[in-house]
Amino acid sequence: AKKEEAKKEEVKKEEVKLEVKKEKEEAKDEQDEAKEEVKKEGNGSVEVKSELEMDSLNREDSKDDILATMTAMLEESEKKSKRSRKHRDKDTLEALLNDSQDVAPQDLSTPAVETDTEYTETDVSACPEKVHIKDSGSHKADGPYYRMEKASRGKPCYLKSGERTMYLFWNKKWRIGNEFGSTKNYAMTKDSGLPTPCEPYPHIWKVMEKKKEDKHSKEYVKNMSLRIIDSQVLGLCIDNDAPEFVVPDEDAHRSKRVKRHEASHHTKKARVYVDNEKASGDKDKPSSQDKPAKTTVPATNGTAHSNEIPATADSDAEEEEQANEAGESSQSESSSRSSSSSDSGASDSEEEPVRKEVKKEVKVVAAPRQPSSLEKVQEFEAKTRSKLTMLGPIDRVQTLTKMKEFLTKRGMVGVDPEHMKAMIARLEKEFWPPPSALAQKVKPPSAPPPAHLLKRQHEAAAPVAPGEDMQPLTPEREPQLDEAEFWRRQRPRRSALKRPGAPRQIHRRITYREDMWLVNRVDVASFRCLGEQLWVQAPGQYVVCDACEKEVSQAMGCLQGAPLQSQFAQNRFLCSDCAGR
């Protein structure tokens, strides 16, 4: 049987081999047919190529004519654009000033704004009466804005009436929007401390932009062309051939951290370069005796006096300025010094006068003048006055005494003691309250006495009618010493049991037959060993409510303790309905 099975397998293998050979032969035949078809198509494509080449030669002449006409048209358009470019800005500014829809609104009253901060009242008469917003990206925001009657949050505000009422106002930032005083706005920019955001303004405006994919998603994008221009400035620009407004540079408005990082990076490079220069030139430096002790530098403000500074090579400020000002010259000299040892003497001799010239050109900024003793006393006195005016008489006395003790013990740095004593005397004379203010005043009763007390007083003060007998009154007698209580009159003697050496009674005086009668034992069951078997957090499980006996999911109930007892042991489960009752 095994031999027959082996024969059958061999027959099957031979049949498979024959089928594979047939498939290969058929594939070869198909490839040969495809090659013959490609050859036939190639002969036809050669004829087509020759025809196309003839057509292209005929069309080259027409292309040259078309290019010549196009170049002529471009030259003419450039000439026209140059002519119109001169008057473009002038025409746009004239259109802004002579707008037919530019009508001042009748109501320029400032709406009320809810704010917790108190702002000082400012005079808006010095601010421009009319401003123009240009190139904001929305025709509703562009146009003339008129100044309102009063300031809002200490800054002037403007109003534009038209298709949609728009406002220009200040709320921690300068904002343009249709809701006055709100943080929901169309455009905004940072506050630089100027009274108005008119040009030239240092910060860039950001305009709200909606996304096409999602209408609800909004983001603020920088608008480099948005300008707020005073109407008077527009008139001057038209008369004097209006110049182009310079587009602000984004590099100038980078964050302070980036600038600090770059500055520290450059200073590190300069310090490394100066250290290398010092290390290489230590041998050829002159001795300290040959150096001049001081160098006079002319003052930067042009006055006759000069500032004298010691010309020391250890100052970091001089090294950094030398590295920044004379970087190229010193770099070339150091490279030549490192290249060949024979030229080292010549390079050092050339380097010394350069260093001296750089030191002479260093500008020295005078240190800020320190306040005198009298100025310090005046400043401290002004601060203490502002604090003492807000205190009551008793608090003033406490603060003045503490301040006097502190100043007399320690004093003030850089202050003359006489000035300090005079200041304390002035403050005490002005703010020390009179003794009548320090005396505790008796508070009058808040209400009259009750009716029963008034009745008793009236009865006691009522005179006796004539003819009536008056009851005898015996005066109260003070108790004598003999009649006083014995515990006040005579002290008890000391117990003899407490004398030293007396025997002590250790055993109990009261005994019982069975002491176990006094013990009451209560067995308390503890279930701490069960752990999570007591209560497992399983929101999908159903638990029976102890109050209504309904099956409720565990998430719809809670554990509680017994009513009117400690809630530490929570042994009851209540559903949400029963727990809310």
C-alpha positions as CSV (number, residue, x, y, z in Angstrom):
1,A,0.0,0.0,0.0
2,K,2.9,2.4,0.8
3,K,4.4,1.7,-2.6
4,E,1.2,2.5,-4.4
5,E,0.8,5.8,-2.6
6,A,4.4,6.7,-3.4
7,K,3.7,6.0,-7.1
8,K,0.6,8.1,-7.1
9,E,2.5,11.1,-5.6
10,E,5.2,10.8,-8.3
11,V,2.6,10.8,-11.0
12,K,1.0,14.0,-9.5
13,K,4.4,15.7,-9.4
14,E,5.0,14.9,-13.1
15,E,1.6,16.3,-14.1
16,V,2.3,19.6,-12.2
17,K,5.7,19.9,-14.0
18,L,4.1,19.6,-17.4
19,E,1.5,22.2,-16.5
20,V,4.2,24.7,-15.5
21,K,6.1,24.1,-18.7
22,K,3.0,24.8,-20.8
23,E,2.4,28.1,-18.9
24,K,5.9,29.2,-19.5
25,E,5.7,28.5,-23.3
26,E,2.4,30.5,-23.5
27,A,4.0,33.4,-21.7
28,K,6.9,33.4,-24.2
29,D,4.5,33.4,-27.1
30,E,2.7,36.4,-25.7
31,Q,5.9,38.3,-25.2
32,D,7.0,37.7,-28.8
33,E,3.7,39.0,-30.1
34,A,3.9,42.2,-28.0
35,K,7.5,42.9,-29.3
36,E,6.3,42.6,-32.9
37,E,3.4,45.1,-32.2
38,V,5.8,47.6,-30.6
39,K,8.1,47.4,-33.7
40,K,5.2,48.2,-36.0
41,E,4.2,51.2,-33.8
42,G,7.7,52.4,-33.8
43,N,7.8,52.7,-37.6
44,G,4.6,54.8,-37.5
45,S,5.9,57.1,-34.7
46,V,9.0,58.0,-36.8
47,E,6.7,59.3,-39.5
48,V,4.7,61.3,-36.9
49,K,7.8,62.8,-35.4
50,S,9.0,64.1,-38.8
51,E,5.6,65.8,-39.3
52,L,5.7,67.5,-35.9
53,E,9.2,68.8,-36.5
54,M,8.1,70.5,-39.7
55,D,5.1,72.1,-37.8
56,S,7.3,73.4,-35.0
57,L,9.7,75.1,-37.5
58,N,6.8,76.9,-39.0
59,R,5.5,78.1,-35.6
60,E,8.8,79.5,-34.3
61,D,8.3,82.7,-36.3
62,S,4.9,83.3,-34.9
63,K,6.2,82.8,-31.3
64,D,8.8,85.5,-31.8
65,D,6.1,88.0,-32.9
66,I,4.0,87.1,-29.9
67,L,6.9,87.7,-27.5
68,A,7.7,91.0,-29.0
69,T,4.1,92.3,-28.5
70,M,4.0,91.0,-24.9
71,T,7.2,92.8,-24.0
72,A,5.9,96.0,-25.4
73,M,2.7,95.7,-23.5
74,L,4.6,95.1,-20.2
75,E,6.8,98.2,-20.8
76,E,3.7,100.4,-21.3
77,S,2.1,99.0,-18.1
78,E,5.2,99.7,-16.1
79,K,5.3,103.3,-17.2
80,K,1.7,103.8,-16.3
81,S,2.2,102.1,-12.9
82,K,5.2,104.4,-12.1
83,R,3.1,107.5,-12.9
84,S,0.1,106.4,-10.9
85,R,2.2,105.2,-7.9
86,K,3.2,108.8,-7.1
87,H,-0.4,109.9,-6.5
88,R,-1.8,106.6,-5.2
89,D,-1.4,107.4,-1.5
90,K,-2.5,110.9,-2.0
91,D,-5.7,109.8,-3.7
92,T,-6.5,107.2,-0.9
93,L,-5.9,109.8,1.8
94,E,-8.1,112.3,0.0
95,A,-10.8,109.7,-0.3
96,L,-10.6,109.1,3.5
97,L,-11.0,112.8,4.3
98,N,-13.7,113.5,1.6
99,D,-15.8,110.4,2.3
100,S,-19.5,111.1,1.7
101,Q,-20.6,108.8,4.5
102,D,-18.3,110.6,7.0
103,V,-21.0,112.2,9.2
104,A,-20.4,112.8,12.9
105,P,-22.8,110.9,15.2
106,Q,-25.3,113.0,17.2
107,D,-24.9,111.1,20.5
108,L,-21.2,111.0,21.7
109,S,-21.9,110.3,25.3
110,T,-19.7,107.6,26.9
111,P,-21.6,104.5,28.0
112,A,-21.1,103.3,31.6
113,V,-18.7,100.4,32.2
114,E,-18.8,98.0,35.1
115,T,-15.3,97.9,36.7
116,D,-13.9,97.3,40.2
117,T,-10.9,99.7,39.7
118,E,-11.2,103.4,40.3
119,Y,-9.6,105.4,37.5
120,T,-8.7,109.1,37.7
121,E,-10.7,111.5,35.6
122,T,-8.6,112.6,32.5
123,D,-9.0,115.5,30.2
124,V,-9.6,114.2,26.6
125,S,-9.4,117.7,25.0
126,A,-5.7,117.2,24.2
127,C,-6.5,114.0,22.3
128,P,-7.5,114.1,18.6
129,E,-11.2,114.7,17.9
130,K,-11.2,112.4,14.9
131,V,-9.1,109.4,13.8
132,H,-9.2,107.1,10.8
133,I,-8.7,103.3,10.8
134,K,-7.2,102.0,7.6
135,D,-6.5,98.5,6.2
136,S,-8.0,96.5,9.0
137,G,-9.4,93.8,6.6
138,S,-13.0,94.6,7.3
139,H,-15.0,97.5,5.8
140,K,-17.1,97.6,8.9
141,A,-14.1,98.5,11.1
142,D,-12.4,100.9,8.6
143,G,-13.5,104.5,8.5
144,P,-13.7,107.6,10.7
145,Y,-14.0,107.4,14.5
146,Y,-15.1,110.4,16.6
147,R,-14.0,111.1,20.1
148,M,-16.6,110.7,22.9
149,E,-17.4,113.2,25.5
150,K,-15.7,111.5,28.5
151,A,-12.9,109.1,29.0
152,S,-13.5,105.4,29.8
153,R,-11.1,103.7,32.3
154,G,-8.8,106.7,32.2
155,K,-8.3,106.6,28.4
156,P,-10.1,108.4,25.5
157,C,-12.6,106.3,23.5
158,Y,-14.0,106.8,19.9
159,L,-17.2,105.9,18.1
160,K,-18.0,105.1,14.5
161,S,-21.6,105.1,13.3
162,G,-22.7,103.5,10.0
163,E,-23.7,100.1,8.8
164,R,-22.5,98.8,12.2
165,T,-21.6,100.8,15.3
166,M,-17.9,100.2,16.2
167,Y,-15.9,101.5,19.1
168,L,-12.2,102.1,19.8
169,F,-11.6,101.8,23.5
170,W,-9.1,100.7,26.2
171,N,-9.6,97.7,28.5
172,K,-6.1,96.6,29.5
173,K,-5.4,96.7,25.8
174,W,-6.5,98.9,22.9
175,R,-9.5,97.2,21.3
176,I,-11.8,97.6,18.3
177,G,-15.2,96.0,18.5
178,N,-19.0,96.5,18.5
179,E,-19.4,95.9,22.2
180,F,-18.1,98.9,24.3
181,G,-15.8,97.9,27.2
182,S,-16.0,94.2,26.4
183,T,-13.1,91.8,25.8
184,K,-14.9,90.4,22.8
185,N,-13.4,92.4,20.0
186,Y,-12.4,92.4,16.4
187,A,-8.9,93.7,16.8
188,M,-6.5,94.4,19.7
189,T,-2.9,95.5,20.5
190,K,-0.7,96.0,23.5
191,D,-0.8,99.2,25.5
192,S,2.5,101.2,25.3
193,G,1.5,103.9,27.8
194,L,0.6,106.5,25.1
195,P,-2.7,108.3,25.4
196,T,-3.9,107.1,22.0
197,P,-2.9,104.3,19.6
198,C,-2.4,106.7,16.7
199,E,0.6,106.4,14.4
200,P,3.5,106.1,15.0
201,Y,2.6,103.3,17.4
202,P,5.3,100.7,18.5
203,H,3.1,97.6,18.7
204,I,1.4,95.5,16.0
205,W,-2.4,95.0,15.8
206,K,-3.9,91.5,15.9
207,V,-7.1,90.9,13.9
208,M,-9.6,88.1,14.5
209,E,-9.8,85.7,11.6
210,K,-12.4,83.0,11.1
211,K,-11.5,79.6,9.6
212,K,-13.4,78.4,6.6
213,E,-13.5,74.8,7.8
214,D,-15.0,75.6,11.2
215,K,-17.0,78.8,11.5
216,H,-17.0,78.7,15.3
217,S,-13.2,78.5,15.7
218,K,-11.5,81.9,15.7
219,E,-7.9,83.1,16.1
220,Y,-6.0,86.4,16.2
221,V,-3.5,87.0,13.4
222,K,-1.0,89.8,13.1
223,N,-2.1,92.5,10.7
224,M,1.0,94.5,9.7
225,S,-1.0,97.1,7.6
226,L,-3.6,98.2,10.1
227,R,-3.1,101.9,11.0
228,I,-4.9,104.4,13.2
229,I,-4.2,107.9,11.8
230,D,-5.1,111.3,13.2
231,S,-7.3,113.4,10.8
232,Q,-4.9,116.4,11.2
233,V,-2.0,114.2,10.2
234,L,-3.9,113.1,7.1
235,G,-4.4,116.7,6.0
236,L,-0.6,117.4,6.4
237,C,0.3,114.3,4.5
238,I,-1.9,115.4,1.5
239,D,-0.3,118.9,1.4
240,N,3.3,117.5,1.6
241,D,3.0,114.5,-0.8
242,A,2.1,111.8,1.6
243,P,4.9,109.4,2.5
244,E,4.5,105.6,2.7
245,F,4.0,104.3,6.2
246,V,6.8,102.0,7.2
247,V,5.7,98.5,7.9
248,P,6.9,97.5,11.4
249,D,9.5,94.9,11.7
250,E,8.5,91.7,13.5
251,D,12.1,91.2,14.8
252,A,11.8,94.4,16.8
253,H,8.8,93.0,18.6
254,R,10.2,89.7,19.7
255,S,10.0,88.7,23.4
256,K,12.5,89.9,25.9
257,R,13.6,86.4,26.7
258,V,14.9,85.9,23.1
259,K,16.8,89.2,23.2
260,R,18.3,88.4,26.6
261,H,19.4,84.9,25.4
262,E,21.1,86.4,22.3
263,A,22.8,89.2,24.3
264,S,24.2,86.7,26.8
265,H,25.3,84.5,23.9
266,H,27.3,87.4,22.3
267,T,28.8,88.5,25.6
268,K,30.0,84.9,26.3
269,K,31.7,84.9,22.9
270,A,33.3,88.2,23.5
271,R,34.6,87.2,26.9
272,V,36.1,84.0,25.5
273,Y,37.8,85.9,22.8
274,V,39.3,88.5,25.3
275,D,40.5,85.7,27.6
276,N,42.3,84.1,24.7
277,E,43.8,87.4,23.7
278,K,45.0,88.0,27.3
279,A,46.5,84.5,27.6
280,S,48.5,84.9,24.3
281,G,49.7,88.5,25.1
282,D,50.7,88.1,28.7
283,K,54.4,87.8,27.9
284,D,54.7,91.0,25.9
285,K,52.5,93.2,28.2
286,P,54.4,96.1,29.8
287,S,54.9,96.1,33.5
288,S,52.5,97.7,36.0
289,Q,55.0,100.5,36.7
290,D,55.1,101.6,33.1
291,K,51.2,101.8,32.9
292,P,49.6,105.2,33.5
293,A,47.7,105.3,36.8
294,K,44.6,107.1,35.4
295,T,43.2,108.1,32.1
296,T,40.9,111.1,31.6
297,V,37.9,110.5,29.4
298,P,35.7,113.4,28.2
299,A,32.2,113.5,29.4
300,T,29.5,112.4,27.0
301,N,27.2,115.3,27.6
302,G,29.7,117.9,26.3
303,T,30.5,119.6,29.6
304,A,33.9,121.0,30.5
305,H,34.6,118.6,33.4
306,S,36.0,115.0,32.8
307,N,35.5,111.8,34.6
308,E,38.7,110.0,35.9
309,I,38.7,106.2,36.0
310,P,41.5,103.8,36.8
311,A,42.9,102.2,33.6
312,T,42.9,98.6,34.9
313,A,43.0,95.6,32.6
314,D,40.8,93.5,34.9
315,S,37.5,95.4,34.3
316,D,35.0,93.3,32.5
317,A,33.2,96.2,30.9
318,E,36.4,97.4,29.1
319,E,37.1,93.9,27.8
320,E,33.6,93.5,26.4
321,E,33.6,96.9,24.7
322,Q,37.1,96.3,23.3
323,A,36.0,92.9,22.0
324,N,32.9,94.4,20.3
325,E,34.5,97.6,18.9
326,A,37.9,96.4,17.8
327,G,37.0,92.7,17.0
328,E,38.1,92.6,13.4
329,S,41.5,94.2,14.0
330,S,42.4,92.1,17.0
331,Q,41.2,88.9,15.4
332,S,43.5,89.4,12.4
333,E,46.4,90.2,14.6
334,S,45.8,87.1,16.8
335,S,45.6,84.9,13.7
336,S,48.9,86.3,12.4
337,R,50.5,85.7,15.8
338,S,49.4,82.1,15.9
339,S,50.5,81.4,12.3
340,S,54.2,82.1,12.8
341,S,56.4,82.7,15.8
342,S,58.8,85.0,14.0
343,D,56.0,87.6,13.4
344,S,54.9,87.6,17.1
345,G,57.0,90.6,18.1
346,A,55.8,92.8,15.3
347,S,52.1,91.9,15.8
348,D,52.4,92.6,19.5
349,S,54.0,96.0,18.9
350,E,51.1,96.9,16.5
351,E,48.5,95.6,19.0
352,E,49.6,97.8,21.9
353,P,48.7,101.2,20.3
354,V,45.4,99.8,19.1
355,R,44.5,98.8,22.7
356,K,45.5,102.2,24.0
357,E,43.3,103.9,21.4
358,V,40.3,101.7,22.2
359,K,40.7,102.5,25.9
360,K,40.7,106.2,25.2
361,E,37.5,105.9,23.1
362,V,35.6,104.1,25.9
363,K,32.6,106.1,27.0
364,V,32.2,106.1,30.7
365,V,28.7,106.6,32.1
366,A,28.7,108.5,35.4
367,A,27.2,106.6,38.3
368,P,23.8,107.8,39.4
369,R,23.9,110.4,42.2
370,Q,23.1,109.0,45.5
371,P,20.4,110.8,47.5
372,S,21.6,113.0,50.4
373,S,20.7,112.5,54.1
374,L,18.1,115.2,53.9
375,E,16.5,113.7,50.8
376,K,16.3,110.3,52.4
377,V,14.7,111.7,55.5
378,Q,12.1,113.6,53.4
379,E,11.2,110.5,51.4
380,F,10.8,108.4,54.6
381,E,8.8,111.1,56.3
382,A,6.4,111.3,53.3
383,K,5.8,107.5,53.4
384,T,5.1,107.5,57.2
385,R,2.8,110.5,56.8
386,S,0.7,108.6,54.3
387,K,0.4,105.6,56.6
388,L,-0.3,107.6,59.8
389,T,-3.2,109.5,58.2
390,M,-5.1,106.2,57.7
391,L,-4.8,105.1,61.3
392,G,-6.8,105.9,64.5
393,P,-5.4,107.7,67.5
394,I,-4.4,104.6,69.5
395,D,-2.8,102.9,66.4
396,R,-0.9,106.1,65.7
397,V,0.6,106.1,69.2
398,Q,1.7,102.5,68.8
399,T,3.3,103.0,65.4
400,L,5.1,106.2,66.5
401,T,6.5,104.5,69.6
402,K,7.7,101.5,67.7
403,M,9.3,103.7,65.0
404,K,11.0,105.9,67.6
405,E,12.5,102.8,69.4
406,F,13.7,101.3,66.2
407,L,15.3,104.4,64.9
408,T,17.0,105.3,68.1
409,K,18.5,101.9,68.5
410,R,19.6,101.1,65.0
411,G,19.3,104.4,63.0
412,M,19.1,104.8,59.2
413,V,21.9,104.1,56.8
414,G,23.3,107.3,55.3
415,V,21.2,109.6,57.5
416,D,22.4,112.2,59.9
417,P,21.1,111.6,63.5
418,E,20.1,115.2,63.9
419,H,17.9,115.1,60.8
420,M,16.4,111.8,62.1
421,K,15.6,113.4,65.5
422,A,14.0,116.4,63.9
423,M,11.8,114.2,61.7
424,I,10.6,112.2,64.7
425,A,9.8,115.4,66.6
426,R,7.8,116.8,63.6
427,L,5.8,113.6,63.3
428,E,5.0,113.4,67.1
429,K,4.0,117.0,67.1
430,E,1.6,116.5,64.2
431,F,0.2,113.1,64.7
432,W,0.4,112.5,68.5
433,P,-3.2,112.7,69.7
434,P,-4.3,114.7,72.8
435,P,-4.9,112.8,76.1
436,S,-8.6,113.3,75.8
437,A,-8.6,111.2,72.6
438,L,-6.7,108.4,74.3
439,A,-9.1,108.2,77.3
440,Q,-11.6,105.4,77.1
441,K,-15.0,107.0,76.8
442,V,-17.9,105.4,78.7
443,K,-20.4,104.1,76.2
444,P,-23.9,105.3,76.8
445,P,-26.6,102.7,77.1
446,S,-28.1,101.6,73.8
447,A,-31.7,101.5,75.2
448,P,-33.6,102.7,78.2
449,P,-33.9,100.4,81.3
450,P,-36.8,97.8,81.2
451,A,-40.2,98.6,82.6
452,H,-40.0,96.6,85.8
453,L,-36.8,98.4,86.9
454,L,-38.4,101.8,86.2
455,K,-41.5,100.7,88.3
456,R,-39.3,99.8,91.3
457,Q,-37.5,103.1,91.1
458,H,-40.8,105.0,90.9
459,E,-42.2,103.2,93.9
460,A,-39.1,103.8,96.0
461,A,-39.0,107.5,95.2
462,A,-42.8,108.0,95.7
463,P,-43.5,110.2,98.8
464,V,-45.8,108.9,101.5
465,A,-49.3,110.3,101.5
466,P,-50.3,112.3,104.6
467,G,-52.2,110.3,107.1
468,E,-50.7,106.9,106.2
469,D,-48.6,105.0,108.6
470,M,-45.1,104.2,107.5
471,Q,-43.8,100.7,108.1
472,P,-40.7,100.6,110.3
473,L,-37.4,100.0,108.6
474,T,-34.6,98.2,110.5
475,P,-31.2,99.1,109.2
476,E,-28.9,96.2,108.1
477,R,-26.3,95.3,110.6
478,E,-22.8,94.3,109.6
479,P,-21.9,90.8,110.8
480,Q,-19.3,90.5,113.6
481,L,-16.2,88.4,113.5
482,D,-17.6,86.0,116.1
483,E,-20.6,85.3,113.9
484,A,-18.6,84.7,110.8
485,E,-18.3,81.2,109.3
486,F,-16.0,78.9,111.1
487,W,-14.0,78.0,108.0
488,R,-13.1,81.6,107.6
489,R,-12.5,82.2,111.3
490,Q,-10.4,79.1,112.1
491,R,-8.2,76.9,109.9
492,P,-8.4,73.1,110.2
493,R,-5.5,71.3,111.8
494,R,-3.2,69.1,109.9
495,S,-4.1,65.4,109.8
496,A,-2.0,63.1,111.9
497,L,-2.1,60.5,109.2
498,K,-0.1,62.7,106.9
499,R,2.8,63.2,109.2
500,P,6.1,61.7,108.1
501,G,6.7,58.1,109.1
502,A,3.0,57.3,109.6
503,P,1.8,54.0,108.2
504,R,0.0,54.1,104.9
505,Q,-3.2,52.2,104.1
506,I,-2.6,50.4,100.9
507,H,-5.6,48.0,100.7
508,R,-9.0,49.0,99.7
509,R,-11.5,50.1,102.3
510,I,-14.5,48.6,100.5
511,T,-14.5,45.0,99.4
512,Y,-17.0,42.8,97.5
513,R,-17.5,39.1,97.6
514,E,-17.3,38.7,93.8
515,D,-15.5,41.5,92.0
516,M,-16.7,40.1,88.7
517,W,-20.2,41.6,89.3
518,L,-18.7,45.0,88.5
519,V,-17.5,43.9,85.1
520,N,-19.9,44.2,82.1
521,R,-18.4,42.6,79.0
522,V,-19.6,43.6,75.5
523,D,-18.4,41.6,72.5
524,V,-17.6,43.9,69.5
525,A,-17.2,42.3,66.2
526,S,-14.4,43.5,64.0
527,F,-14.5,43.0,60.2
528,R,-11.2,44.6,59.3
529,C,-9.8,41.3,58.2
530,L,-12.4,41.0,55.4
531,G,-10.9,44.0,53.5
532,E,-12.6,44.5,50.1
533,Q,-15.2,41.8,50.8
534,L,-17.2,44.3,52.8
535,W,-17.8,46.8,50.0
536,V,-16.4,46.6,46.5
537,Q,-16.7,49.5,44.0
538,A,-18.7,47.8,41.1
539,P,-20.9,50.4,39.4
540,G,-22.6,47.7,37.2
541,Q,-23.8,45.7,40.2
542,Y,-27.3,46.0,41.7
543,V,-27.7,46.6,45.4
544,V,-30.9,46.4,47.5
545,C,-31.8,49.7,49.2
546,D,-32.3,49.3,53.0
547,A,-35.1,51.8,53.1
548,C,-37.4,51.0,50.1
549,E,-35.9,47.5,49.3
550,K,-35.5,48.2,45.6
551,E,-32.7,47.0,43.5
552,V,-30.7,49.9,42.3
553,S,-27.3,50.1,40.6
554,Q,-24.4,50.8,42.9
555,A,-23.7,54.2,41.2
556,M,-27.3,55.4,41.9
557,G,-26.9,55.1,45.8
558,C,-24.5,55.7,48.6
559,L,-23.5,54.3,52.0
560,Q,-24.7,56.0,55.2
561,G,-24.6,55.5,58.9
562,A,-27.4,55.0,61.3
563,P,-29.7,58.0,61.8
564,L,-28.8,60.3,64.7
565,Q,-25.7,58.4,65.4
566,S,-22.0,58.5,64.4
567,Q,-21.5,58.3,60.6
568,F,-18.1,56.7,61.0
569,A,-19.6,53.2,60.6
570,Q,-21.6,53.3,57.4
571,N,-23.7,50.2,57.5
572,R,-26.7,51.2,55.4
573,F,-27.1,51.6,51.6
574,L,-29.7,54.1,50.4
575,C,-30.8,54.9,46.9
576,S,-30.8,58.4,45.5
577,D,-34.5,58.8,46.1
578,C,-34.4,57.7,49.8
579,A,-31.2,59.7,50.5
580,G,-32.9,62.9,49.2
581,R,-35.9,62.6,51.5
